Amino acid sequence: MYKNRIREYRKQKGMTLEEVARKSGISIGYLCHLEKETRVNPSIQIMENIAKVLGKDITEVFFSS
């Protein structure tokens, strides 16, 4: 589907998996799977929540090349 940049942006902000997961309303395990791309196709709402926490646009986090 895509090459996401969750980990890159999370590290840039100095945030832990736990912080991003809590602030975006998802489990740490699910976020970890998304980062590693062992899970794909999150809902639009989840993508919006993660992008907002990271201070980015959805396209920057999930659909950039």
PDB file of N, H, CA, C and O in Angstrom:
ATOM      1  N   MET A   1       0.819  -1.201   0.000  1.00  0.00           N
ATOM      2  CA  MET A   1       0.000   0.000   0.000  1.00  0.00           C
ATOM      3  C   MET A   1       0.855   1.254   0.000  1.00  0.00           C
ATOM      4  O   MET A   1       0.692   2.100  -0.878  1.00  0.00           O
ATOM      5  N   TYR A   2       1.751   1.398   0.946  1.00  0.00           N
ATOM      6  H   TYR A   2       1.884   0.710   1.659  1.00  0.00           H
ATOM      7  CA  TYR A   2       2.527   2.621   1.078  1.00  0.00           C
ATOM      8  C   TYR A   2       3.745   2.362   1.933  1.00  0.00           C
ATOM      9  O   TYR A   2       3.870   1.314   2.568  1.00  0.00           O
ATOM     10  N   LYS A   3       4.615   3.302   1.939  1.00  0.00           N
ATOM     11  H   LYS A   3       4.513   4.153   1.424  1.00  0.00           H
ATOM     12  CA  LYS A   3       5.769   3.304   2.844  1.00  0.00           C
ATOM     13  C   LYS A   3       5.515   4.451   3.808  1.00  0.00           C
ATOM     14  O   LYS A   3       5.649   5.620   3.445  1.00  0.00           O
ATOM     15  N   ASN A   4       5.147   4.112   5.041  1.00  0.00           N
ATOM     16  H   ASN A   4       5.038   3.163   5.336  1.00  0.00           H
ATOM     17  CA  ASN A   4       4.831   5.194   5.976  1.00  0.00           C
ATOM     18  C   ASN A   4       6.099   5.722   6.648  1.00  0.00           C
ATOM     19  O   ASN A   4       7.152   5.085   6.645  1.00  0.00           O
ATOM     20  N   ARG A   5       5.946   6.907   7.220  1.00  0.00           N
ATOM     21  H   ARG A   5       5.091   7.425   7.223  1.00  0.00           H
ATOM     22  CA  ARG A   5       7.069   7.573   7.870  1.00  0.00           C
ATOM     23  C   ARG A   5       6.771   7.851   9.343  1.00  0.00           C
ATOM     24  O   ARG A   5       7.281   8.813   9.917  1.00  0.00           O
ATOM     25  N   ILE A   6       5.943   7.004   9.943  1.00  0.00           N
ATOM     26  H   ILE A   6       5.528   6.223   9.476  1.00  0.00           H
ATOM     27  CA  ILE A   6       5.555   7.207  11.339  1.00  0.00           C
ATOM     28  C   ILE A   6       6.789   7.249  12.235  1.00  0.00           C
ATOM     29  O   ILE A   6       6.973   8.193  13.003  1.00  0.00           O
ATOM     30  N   ARG A   7       7.612   6.246  12.137  1.00  0.00           N
ATOM     31  H   ARG A   7       7.462   5.479  11.513  1.00  0.00           H
ATOM     32  CA  ARG A   7       8.788   6.147  13.009  1.00  0.00           C
ATOM     33  C   ARG A   7       9.713   7.359  12.834  1.00  0.00           C
ATOM     34  O   ARG A   7      10.189   7.936  13.812  1.00  0.00           O
ATOM     35  N   GLU A   8       9.954   7.728  11.592  1.00  0.00           N
ATOM     36  H   GLU A   8       9.568   7.260  10.798  1.00  0.00           H
ATOM     37  CA  GLU A   8      10.834   8.867  11.315  1.00  0.00           C
ATOM     38  C   GLU A   8      10.322  10.137  11.990  1.00  0.00           C
ATOM     39  O   GLU A   8      11.077  10.827  12.675  1.00  0.00           O
ATOM     40  N   TYR A   9       9.039  10.445  11.797  1.00  0.00           N
ATOM     41  H   TYR A   9       8.425   9.885  11.241  1.00  0.00           H
ATOM     42  CA  TYR A   9       8.484  11.660  12.387  1.00  0.00           C
ATOM     43  C   TYR A   9       8.361  11.559  13.903  1.00  0.00           C
ATOM     44  O   TYR A   9       8.536  12.553  14.608  1.00  0.00           O
ATOM     45  N   ARG A  10       8.061  10.366  14.405  1.00  0.00           N
ATOM     46  H   ARG A  10       7.919   9.559  13.832  1.00  0.00           H
ATOM     47  CA  ARG A  10       7.980  10.173  15.850  1.00  0.00           C
ATOM     48  C   ARG A  10       9.333  10.433  16.492  1.00  0.00           C
ATOM     49  O   ARG A  10       9.415  11.106  17.519  1.00  0.00           O
ATOM     50  N   LYS A  11      10.386   9.908  15.898  1.00  0.00           N
ATOM     51  H   LYS A  11      10.319   9.361  15.063  1.00  0.00           H
ATOM     52  CA  LYS A  11      11.744  10.103  16.424  1.00  0.00           C
ATOM     53  C   LYS A  11      12.146  11.577  16.345  1.00  0.00           C
ATOM     54  O   LYS A  11      12.764  12.104  17.270  1.00  0.00           O
ATOM     55  N   GLN A  12      11.795  12.245  15.238  1.00  0.00           N
ATOM     56  H   GLN A  12      11.294  11.818  14.486  1.00  0.00           H
ATOM     57  CA  GLN A  12      12.102  13.675  15.087  1.00  0.00           C
ATOM     58  C   GLN A  12      11.483  14.496  16.209  1.00  0.00           C
ATOM     59  O   GLN A  12      12.082  15.461  16.684  1.00  0.00           O
ATOM     60  N   LYS A  13      10.290  14.111  16.628  1.00  0.00           N
ATOM     61  H   LYS A  13       9.804  13.327  16.242  1.00  0.00           H
ATOM     62  CA  LYS A  13       9.607  14.836  17.710  1.00  0.00           C
ATOM     63  C   LYS A  13      10.051  14.373  19.088  1.00  0.00           C
ATOM     64  O   LYS A  13       9.641  14.949  20.096  1.00  0.00           O
ATOM     65  N   GLY A  14      10.892  13.332  19.145  1.00  0.00           N
ATOM     66  H   GLY A  14      11.226  12.865  18.327  1.00  0.00           H
ATOM     67  CA  GLY A  14      11.361  12.826  20.430  1.00  0.00           C
ATOM     68  C   GLY A  14      10.268  12.137  21.223  1.00  0.00           C
ATOM     69  O   GLY A  14      10.284  12.154  22.454  1.00  0.00           O
ATOM     70  N   MET A  15       9.325  11.534  20.529  1.00  0.00           N
ATOM     71  H   MET A  15       9.312  11.520  19.529  1.00  0.00           H
ATOM     72  CA  MET A  15       8.195  10.876  21.196  1.00  0.00           C
ATOM     73  C   MET A  15       8.387   9.364  21.225  1.00  0.00           C
ATOM     74  O   MET A  15       9.010   8.785  20.334  1.00  0.00           O
ATOM     75  N   THR A  16       7.847   8.742  22.252  1.00  0.00           N
ATOM     76  H   THR A  16       7.341   9.211  22.976  1.00  0.00           H
ATOM     77  CA  THR A  16       7.882   7.283  22.356  1.00  0.00           C
ATOM     78  C   THR A  16       6.653   6.697  21.657  1.00  0.00           C
ATOM     79  O   THR A  16       5.690   7.403  21.359  1.00  0.00           O
ATOM     80  N   LEU A  17       6.715   5.393  21.407  1.00  0.00           N
ATOM     81  H   LEU A  17       7.497   4.819  21.650  1.00  0.00           H
ATOM     82  CA  LEU A  17       5.543   4.699  20.864  1.00  0.00           C
ATOM     83  C   LEU A  17       4.346   4.900  21.785  1.00  0.00           C
ATOM     84  O   LEU A  17       3.230   5.145  21.329  1.00  0.00           O
ATOM     85  N   GLU A  18       4.595   4.793  23.082  1.00  0.00           N
ATOM     86  H   GLU A  18       5.503   4.594  23.452  1.00  0.00           H
ATOM     87  CA  GLU A  18       3.513   4.937  24.063  1.00  0.00           C
ATOM     88  C   GLU A  18       2.840   6.300  23.963  1.00  0.00           C
ATOM     89  O   GLU A  18       1.612   6.386  23.989  1.00  0.00           O
ATOM     90  N   GLU A  19       3.627   7.360  23.850  1.00  0.00           N
ATOM     91  H   GLU A  19       4.624   7.290  23.829  1.00  0.00           H
ATOM     92  CA  GLU A  19       3.057   8.710  23.759  1.00  0.00           C
ATOM     93  C   GLU A  19       2.187   8.865  22.519  1.00  0.00           C
ATOM     94  O   GLU A  19       1.060   9.353  22.595  1.00  0.00           O
ATOM     95  N   VAL A  20       2.712   8.450  21.395  1.00  0.00           N
ATOM     96  H   VAL A  20       3.628   8.054  21.332  1.00  0.00           H
ATOM     97  CA  VAL A  20       1.956   8.596  20.140  1.00  0.00           C
ATOM     98  C   VAL A  20       0.694   7.742  20.188  1.00  0.00           C
ATOM     99  O   VAL A  20      -0.379   8.192  19.785  1.00  0.00           O
ATOM    100  N   ALA A  21       0.819   6.525  20.674  1.00  0.00           N
ATOM    101  H   ALA A  21       1.690   6.159  21.001  1.00  0.00           H
ATOM    102  CA  ALA A  21      -0.344   5.639  20.762  1.00  0.00           C
ATOM    103  C   ALA A  21      -1.418   6.243  21.666  1.00  0.00           C
ATOM    104  O   ALA A  21      -2.591   6.294  21.295  1.00  0.00           O
ATOM    105  N   ARG A  22      -1.020   6.693  22.838  1.00  0.00           N
ATOM    106  H   ARG A  22      -0.068   6.651  23.140  1.00  0.00           H
ATOM    107  CA  ARG A  22      -1.981   7.261  23.799  1.00  0.00           C
ATOM    108  C   ARG A  22      -2.671   8.494  23.217  1.00  0.00           C
ATOM    109  O   ARG A  22      -3.892   8.627  23.298  1.00  0.00           O
ATOM    110  N   LYS A  23      -1.883   9.389  22.632  1.00  0.00           N
ATOM    111  H   LYS A  23      -0.891   9.281  22.566  1.00  0.00           H
ATOM    112  CA  LYS A  23      -2.441  10.635  22.097  1.00  0.00           C
ATOM    113  C   LYS A  23      -3.293  10.414  20.850  1.00  0.00           C
ATOM    114  O   LYS A  23      -4.180  11.214  20.552  1.00  0.00           O
ATOM    115  N   SER A  24      -3.027   9.335  20.124  1.00  0.00           N
ATOM    116  H   SER A  24      -2.306   8.686  20.366  1.00  0.00           H
ATOM    117  CA  SER A  24      -3.806   9.072  18.918  1.00  0.00           C
ATOM    118  C   SER A  24      -4.953   8.098  19.169  1.00  0.00           C
ATOM    119  O   SER A  24      -5.763   7.844  18.277  1.00  0.00           O
ATOM    120  N   GLY A  25      -5.021   7.551  20.385  1.00  0.00           N
ATOM    121  H   GLY A  25      -4.364   7.757  21.109  1.00  0.00           H
ATOM    122  CA  GLY A  25      -6.140   6.694  20.756  1.00  0.00           C
ATOM    123  C   GLY A  25      -6.070   5.269  20.228  1.00  0.00           C
ATOM    124  O   GLY A  25      -7.102   4.632  20.016  1.00  0.00           O
ATOM    125  N   ILE A  26      -4.858   4.766  20.016  1.00  0.00           N
ATOM    126  H   ILE A  26      -4.019   5.283  20.188  1.00  0.00           H
ATOM    127  CA  ILE A  26      -4.697   3.388  19.563  1.00  0.00           C
ATOM    128  C   ILE A  26      -3.738   2.656  20.504  1.00  0.00           C
ATOM    129  O   ILE A  26      -3.067   3.276  21.329  1.00  0.00           O
ATOM    130  N   SER A  27      -3.687   1.353  20.368  1.00  0.00           N
ATOM    131  H   SER A  27      -4.232   0.850  19.698  1.00  0.00           H
ATOM    132  CA  SER A  27      -2.796   0.586  21.242  1.00  0.00           C
ATOM    133  C   SER A  27      -1.345   0.705  20.778  1.00  0.00           C
ATOM    134  O   SER A  27      -1.072   0.966  19.606  1.00  0.00           O
ATOM    135  N   ILE A  28      -0.432   0.510  21.709  1.00  0.00           N
ATOM    136  H   ILE A  28      -0.653   0.298  22.661  1.00  0.00           H
ATOM    137  CA  ILE A  28       0.992   0.533  21.382  1.00  0.00           C
ATOM    138  C   ILE A  28       1.300  -0.575  20.378  1.00  0.00           C
ATOM    139  O   ILE A  28       2.056  -0.369  19.429  1.00  0.00           O
ATOM    140  N   GLY A  29       0.715  -1.739  20.590  1.00  0.00           N
ATOM    141  H   GLY A  29       0.100  -1.906  21.361  1.00  0.00           H
ATOM    142  CA  GLY A  29       0.952  -2.868  19.695  1.00  0.00           C
ATOM    143  C   GLY A  29       0.544  -2.563  18.264  1.00  0.00           C
ATOM    144  O   GLY A  29       1.279  -2.869  17.325  1.00  0.00           O
ATOM    145  N   TYR A  30      -0.623  -1.963  18.098  1.00  0.00           N
ATOM    146  H   TYR A  30      -1.220  -1.714  18.862  1.00  0.00           H
ATOM    147  CA  TYR A  30      -1.103  -1.630  16.753  1.00  0.00           C
ATOM    148  C   TYR A  30      -0.187  -0.592  16.104  1.00  0.00           C
ATOM    149  O   TYR A  30       0.163  -0.712  14.930  1.00  0.00           O
ATOM    150  N   LEU A  31       0.195   0.419  16.871  1.00  0.00           N
ATOM    151  H   LEU A  31      -0.090   0.516  17.825  1.00  0.00           H
ATOM    152  CA  LEU A  31       1.099   1.439  16.339  1.00  0.00           C
ATOM    153  C   LEU A  31       2.431   0.819  15.923  1.00  0.00           C
ATOM    154  O   LEU A  31       2.983   1.162  14.877  1.00  0.00           O
ATOM    155  N   CYS A  32       2.935  -0.080  16.735  1.00  0.00           N
ATOM    156  H   CYS A  32       2.487  -0.358  17.585  1.00  0.00           H
ATOM    157  CA  CYS A  32       4.187  -0.762  16.426  1.00  0.00           C
ATOM    158  C   CYS A  32       4.057  -1.532  15.106  1.00  0.00           C
ATOM    159  O   CYS A  32       4.955  -1.486  14.265  1.00  0.00           O
ATOM    160  N   HIS A  33       2.941  -2.236  14.932  1.00  0.00           N
ATOM    161  H   HIS A  33       2.211  -2.273  15.614  1.00  0.00           H
ATOM    162  CA  HIS A  33       2.711  -2.960  13.679  1.00  0.00           C
ATOM    163  C   HIS A  33       2.628  -2.012  12.492  1.00  0.00           C
ATOM    164  O   HIS A  33       3.133  -2.323  11.413  1.00  0.00           O
ATOM    165  N   LEU A  34       1.999  -0.866  12.680  1.00  0.00           N
ATOM    166  H   LEU A  34       1.589  -0.614  13.557  1.00  0.00           H
ATOM    167  CA  LEU A  34       1.925   0.109  11.588  1.00  0.00           C
ATOM    168  C   LEU A  34       3.311   0.626  11.226  1.00  0.00           C
ATOM    169  O   LEU A  34       3.651   0.741  10.049  1.00  0.00           O
ATOM    170  N   GLU A  35       4.104   0.935  12.240  1.00  0.00           N
ATOM    171  H   GLU A  35       3.827   0.841  13.196  1.00  0.00           H
ATOM    172  CA  GLU A  35       5.478   1.411  11.988  1.00  0.00           C
ATOM    173  C   GLU A  35       6.289   0.389  11.214  1.00  0.00           C
ATOM    174  O   GLU A  35       7.013   0.737  10.282  1.00  0.00           O
ATOM    175  N   LYS A  36       6.167  -0.866  11.600  1.00  0.00           N
ATOM    176  H   LYS A  36       5.579  -1.149  12.358  1.00  0.00           H
ATOM    177  CA  LYS A  36       6.946  -1.935  10.961  1.00  0.00           C
ATOM    178  C   LYS A  36       6.321  -2.407   9.653  1.00  0.00           C
ATOM    179  O   LYS A  36       6.898  -3.219   8.930  1.00  0.00           O
ATOM    180  N   GLU A  37       5.140  -1.888   9.364  1.00  0.00           N
ATOM    181  H   GLU A  37       4.671  -1.228   9.952  1.00  0.00           H
ATOM    182  CA  GLU A  37       4.383  -2.234   8.168  1.00  0.00           C
ATOM    183  C   GLU A  37       4.008  -3.711   8.113  1.00  0.00           C
ATOM    184  O   GLU A  37       3.873  -4.288   7.034  1.00  0.00           O
ATOM    185  N   THR A  38       3.840  -4.323   9.303  1.00  0.00           N
ATOM    186  H   THR A  38       3.949  -3.855  10.179  1.00  0.00           H
ATOM    187  CA  THR A  38       3.317  -5.681   9.354  1.00  0.00           C
ATOM    188  C   THR A  38       1.790  -5.647   9.383  1.00  0.00           C
ATOM    189  O   THR A  38       1.127  -6.671   9.219  1.00  0.00           O
ATOM    190  N   ARG A  39       1.259  -4.469   9.591  1.00  0.00           N
ATOM    191  H   ARG A  39       1.797  -3.637   9.725  1.00  0.00           H
ATOM    192  CA  ARG A  39      -0.170  -4.203   9.460  1.00  0.00           C
ATOM    193  C   ARG A  39      -0.297  -3.011   8.527  1.00  0.00           C
ATOM    194  O   ARG A  39       0.430  -2.026   8.659  1.00  0.00           O
ATOM    195  N   VAL A  40      -1.208  -3.106   7.600  1.00  0.00           N
ATOM    196  H   VAL A  40      -1.799  -3.906   7.493  1.00  0.00           H
ATOM    197  CA  VAL A  40      -1.427  -2.009   6.654  1.00  0.00           C
ATOM    198  C   VAL A  40      -2.917  -1.694   6.584  1.00  0.00           C
ATOM    199  O   VAL A  40      -3.748  -2.394   7.163  1.00  0.00           O
ATOM    200  N   ASN A  41      -3.226  -0.643   5.873  1.00  0.00           N
ATOM    201  H   ASN A  41      -2.552  -0.074   5.402  1.00  0.00           H
ATOM    202  CA  ASN A  41      -4.605  -0.201   5.668  1.00  0.00           C
ATOM    203  C   ASN A  41      -5.323   0.252   6.934  1.00  0.00           C
ATOM    204  O   ASN A  41      -6.439  -0.196   7.201  1.00  0.00           O
ATOM    205  N   PRO A  42      -4.704   1.133   7.717  1.00  0.00           N
ATOM    206  CA  PRO A  42      -5.437   1.682   8.864  1.00  0.00           C
ATOM    207  C   PRO A  42      -6.591   2.550   8.364  1.00  0.00           C
ATOM    208  O   PRO A  42      -6.577   3.009   7.222  1.00  0.00           O
ATOM    209  N   SER A  43      -7.561   2.766   9.198  1.00  0.00           N
ATOM    210  H   SER A  43      -7.571   2.394  10.126  1.00  0.00           H
ATOM    211  CA  SER A  43      -8.691   3.616   8.808  1.00  0.00           C
ATOM    212  C   SER A  43      -8.225   5.056   8.637  1.00  0.00           C
ATOM    213  O   SER A  43      -7.175   5.458   9.139  1.00  0.00           O
ATOM    214  N   ILE A  44      -9.026   5.805   7.921  1.00  0.00           N
ATOM    215  H   ILE A  44      -9.878   5.478   7.513  1.00  0.00           H
ATOM    216  CA  ILE A  44      -8.735   7.230   7.729  1.00  0.00           C
ATOM    217  C   ILE A  44      -8.644   7.926   9.079  1.00  0.00           C
ATOM    218  O   ILE A  44      -7.768   8.766   9.285  1.00  0.00           O
ATOM    219  N   GLN A  45      -9.541   7.585   9.999  1.00  0.00           N
ATOM    220  H   GLN A  45     -10.252   6.902   9.831  1.00  0.00           H
ATOM    221  CA  GLN A  45      -9.548   8.216  11.326  1.00  0.00           C
ATOM    222  C   GLN A  45      -8.241   7.958  12.062  1.00  0.00           C
ATOM    223  O   GLN A  45      -7.683   8.871  12.670  1.00  0.00           O
ATOM    224  N   ILE A  46      -7.750   6.734  12.014  1.00  0.00           N
ATOM    225  H   ILE A  46      -8.203   5.992  11.519  1.00  0.00           H
ATOM    226  CA  ILE A  46      -6.486   6.411  12.675  1.00  0.00           C
ATOM    227  C   ILE A  46      -5.338   7.175  12.018  1.00  0.00           C
ATOM    228  O   ILE A  46      -4.474   7.717  12.707  1.00  0.00           O
ATOM    229  N   MET A  47      -5.331   7.218  10.684  1.00  0.00           N
ATOM    230  H   MET A  47      -6.033   6.778  10.124  1.00  0.00           H
ATOM    231  CA  MET A  47      -4.279   7.974   9.994  1.00  0.00           C
ATOM    232  C   MET A  47      -4.333   9.446  10.371  1.00  0.00           C
ATOM    233  O   MET A  47      -3.293  10.062  10.607  1.00  0.00           O
ATOM    234  N   GLU A  48      -5.528  10.015  10.431  1.00  0.00           N
ATOM    235  H   GLU A  48      -6.372   9.514  10.240  1.00  0.00           H
ATOM    236  CA  GLU A  48      -5.673  11.420  10.821  1.00  0.00           C
ATOM    237  C   GLU A  48      -5.159  11.650  12.233  1.00  0.00           C
ATOM    238  O   GLU A  48      -4.446  12.620  12.486  1.00  0.00           O
ATOM    239  N   ASN A  49      -5.519  10.761  13.154  1.00  0.00           N
ATOM    240  H   ASN A  49      -6.098   9.972  12.948  1.00  0.00           H
ATOM    241  CA  ASN A  49      -5.102  10.902  14.549  1.00  0.00           C
ATOM    242  C   ASN A  49      -3.579  10.853  14.680  1.00  0.00           C
ATOM    243  O   ASN A  49      -2.986  11.684  15.369  1.00  0.00           O
ATOM    244  N   ILE A  50      -2.954   9.892  14.028  1.00  0.00           N
ATOM    245  H   ILE A  50      -3.435   9.217  13.469  1.00  0.00           H
ATOM    246  CA  ILE A  50      -1.494   9.758  14.095  1.00  0.00           C
ATOM    247  C   ILE A  50      -0.827  10.974  13.478  1.00  0.00           C
ATOM    248  O   ILE A  50       0.099  11.540  14.060  1.00  0.00           O
ATOM    249  N   ALA A  51      -1.290  11.377  12.308  1.00  0.00           N
ATOM    250  H   ALA A  51      -2.042  10.917  11.835  1.00  0.00           H
ATOM    251  CA  ALA A  51      -0.702  12.538  11.635  1.00  0.00           C
ATOM    252  C   ALA A  51      -0.824  13.792  12.498  1.00  0.00           C
ATOM    253  O   ALA A  51       0.121  14.577  12.590  1.00  0.00           O
ATOM    254  N   LYS A  52      -1.976  13.984  13.127  1.00  0.00           N
ATOM    255  H   LYS A  52      -2.743  13.346  13.053  1.00  0.00           H
ATOM    256  CA  LYS A  52      -2.192  15.152  13.988  1.00  0.00           C
ATOM    257  C   LYS A  52      -1.209  15.152  15.156  1.00  0.00           C
ATOM    258  O   LYS A  52      -0.605  16.179  15.468  1.00  0.00           O
ATOM    259  N   VAL A  53      -1.052  13.996  15.800  1.00  0.00           N
ATOM    260  H   VAL A  53      -1.542  13.162  15.547  1.00  0.00           H
ATOM    261  CA  VAL A  53      -0.118  13.892  16.927  1.00  0.00           C
ATOM    262  C   VAL A  53       1.302  14.223  16.483  1.00  0.00           C
ATOM    263  O   VAL A  53       2.067  14.835  17.228  1.00  0.00           O
ATOM    264  N   LEU A  54       1.650  13.815  15.268  1.00  0.00           N
ATOM    265  H   LEU A  54       1.029  13.317  14.662  1.00  0.00           H
ATOM    266  CA  LEU A  54       2.995  14.057  14.756  1.00  0.00           C
ATOM    267  C   LEU A  54       3.151  15.456  14.141  1.00  0.00           C
ATOM    268  O   LEU A  54       4.249  15.846  13.744  1.00  0.00           O
ATOM    269  N   GLY A  55       2.054  16.197  14.069  1.00  0.00           N
ATOM    270  H   GLY A  55       1.162  15.880  14.392  1.00  0.00           H
ATOM    271  CA  GLY A  55       2.103  17.550  13.514  1.00  0.00           C
ATOM    272  C   GLY A  55       2.314  17.567  12.017  1.00  0.00           C
ATOM    273  O   GLY A  55       2.930  18.486  11.479  1.00  0.00           O
ATOM    274  N   LYS A  56       1.802  16.549  11.345  1.00  0.00           N
ATOM    275  H   LYS A  56       1.302  15.802  11.782  1.00  0.00           H
ATOM    276  CA  LYS A  56       1.982  16.410   9.903  1.00  0.00           C
ATOM    277  C   LYS A  56       0.645  16.184   9.230  1.00  0.00           C
ATOM    278  O   LYS A  56      -0.369  15.959   9.890  1.00  0.00           O
ATOM    279  N   ASP A  57       0.656  16.247   7.909  1.00  0.00           N
ATOM    280  H   ASP A  57       1.481  16.430   7.373  1.00  0.00           H
ATOM    281  CA  ASP A  57      -0.496  15.935   7.093  1.00  0.00           C
ATOM    282  C   ASP A  57      -0.509  14.429   6.821  1.00  0.00           C
ATOM    283  O   ASP A  57       0.547  13.798   6.794  1.00  0.00           O
ATOM    284  N   ILE A  58      -1.673  13.860   6.621  1.00  0.00           N
ATOM    285  H   ILE A  58      -2.532  14.372   6.643  1.00  0.00           H
ATOM    286  CA  ILE A  58      -1.775  12.424   6.340  1.00  0.00           C
ATOM    287  C   ILE A  58      -0.876  12.021   5.177  1.00  0.00           C
ATOM    288  O   ILE A  58      -0.198  10.995   5.237  1.00  0.00           O
ATOM    289  N   THR A  59      -0.871  12.823   4.126  1.00  0.00           N
ATOM    290  H   THR A  59      -1.422  13.656   4.077  1.00  0.00           H
ATOM    291  CA  THR A  59      -0.075  12.450   2.949  1.00  0.00           C
ATOM    292  C   THR A  59       1.413  12.414   3.262  1.00  0.00           C
ATOM    293  O   THR A  59       2.136  11.580   2.717  1.00  0.00           O
ATOM    294  N   GLU A  60       1.879  13.298   4.124  1.00  0.00           N
ATOM    295  H   GLU A  60       1.292  13.976   4.567  1.00  0.00           H
ATOM    296  CA  GLU A  60       3.286  13.297   4.508  1.00  0.00           C
ATOM    297  C   GLU A  60       3.664  12.019   5.265  1.00  0.00           C
ATOM    298  O   GLU A  60       4.738  11.455   5.053  1.00  0.00           O
ATOM    299  N   VAL A  61       2.775  11.575   6.141  1.00  0.00           N
ATOM    300  H   VAL A  61       1.902  12.033   6.312  1.00  0.00           H
ATOM    301  CA  VAL A  61       3.069  10.425   6.989  1.00  0.00           C
ATOM    302  C   VAL A  61       2.836   9.108   6.260  1.00  0.00           C
ATOM    303  O   VAL A  61       3.634   8.180   6.391  1.00  0.00           O
ATOM    304  N   PHE A  62       1.767   9.017   5.505  1.00  0.00           N
ATOM    305  H   PHE A  62       1.118   9.771   5.399  1.00  0.00           H
ATOM    306  CA  PHE A  62       1.371   7.727   4.953  1.00  0.00           C
ATOM    307  C   PHE A  62       1.533   7.550   3.445  1.00  0.00           C
ATOM    308  O   PHE A  62       1.532   6.417   2.962  1.00  0.00           O
ATOM    309  N   PHE A  63       1.669   8.615   2.707  1.00  0.00           N
ATOM    310  H   PHE A  63       1.670   9.535   3.099  1.00  0.00           H
ATOM    311  CA  PHE A  63       1.687   8.451   1.250  1.00  0.00           C
ATOM    312  C   PHE A  63       2.839   9.166   0.562  1.00  0.00           C
ATOM    313  O   PHE A  63       2.751   9.466  -0.629  1.00  0.00           O
ATOM    314  N   SER A  64       3.903   9.442   1.278  1.00  0.00           N
ATOM    315  H   SER A  64       3.974   9.198   2.246  1.00  0.00           H
ATOM    316  CA  SER A  64       5.051  10.097   0.655  1.00  0.00           C
ATOM    317  C   SER A  64       6.002   9.055   0.116  1.00  0.00           C
ATOM    318  O   SER A  64       6.071   7.932   0.617  1.00  0.00           O
ATOM    319  N   SER A  65       6.735   9.442  -0.911  1.00  0.00           N
ATOM    320  H   SER A  65       6.679  10.354  -1.318  1.00  0.00           H
ATOM    321  CA  SER A  65       7.675   8.477  -1.507  1.00  0.00           C
ATOM    322  C   SER A  65       9.080   8.671  -0.991  1.00  0.00           C
ATOM    323  O   SER A  65       9.990   7.945  -1.389  1.00  0.00           O
TER     324      SER A  65
END
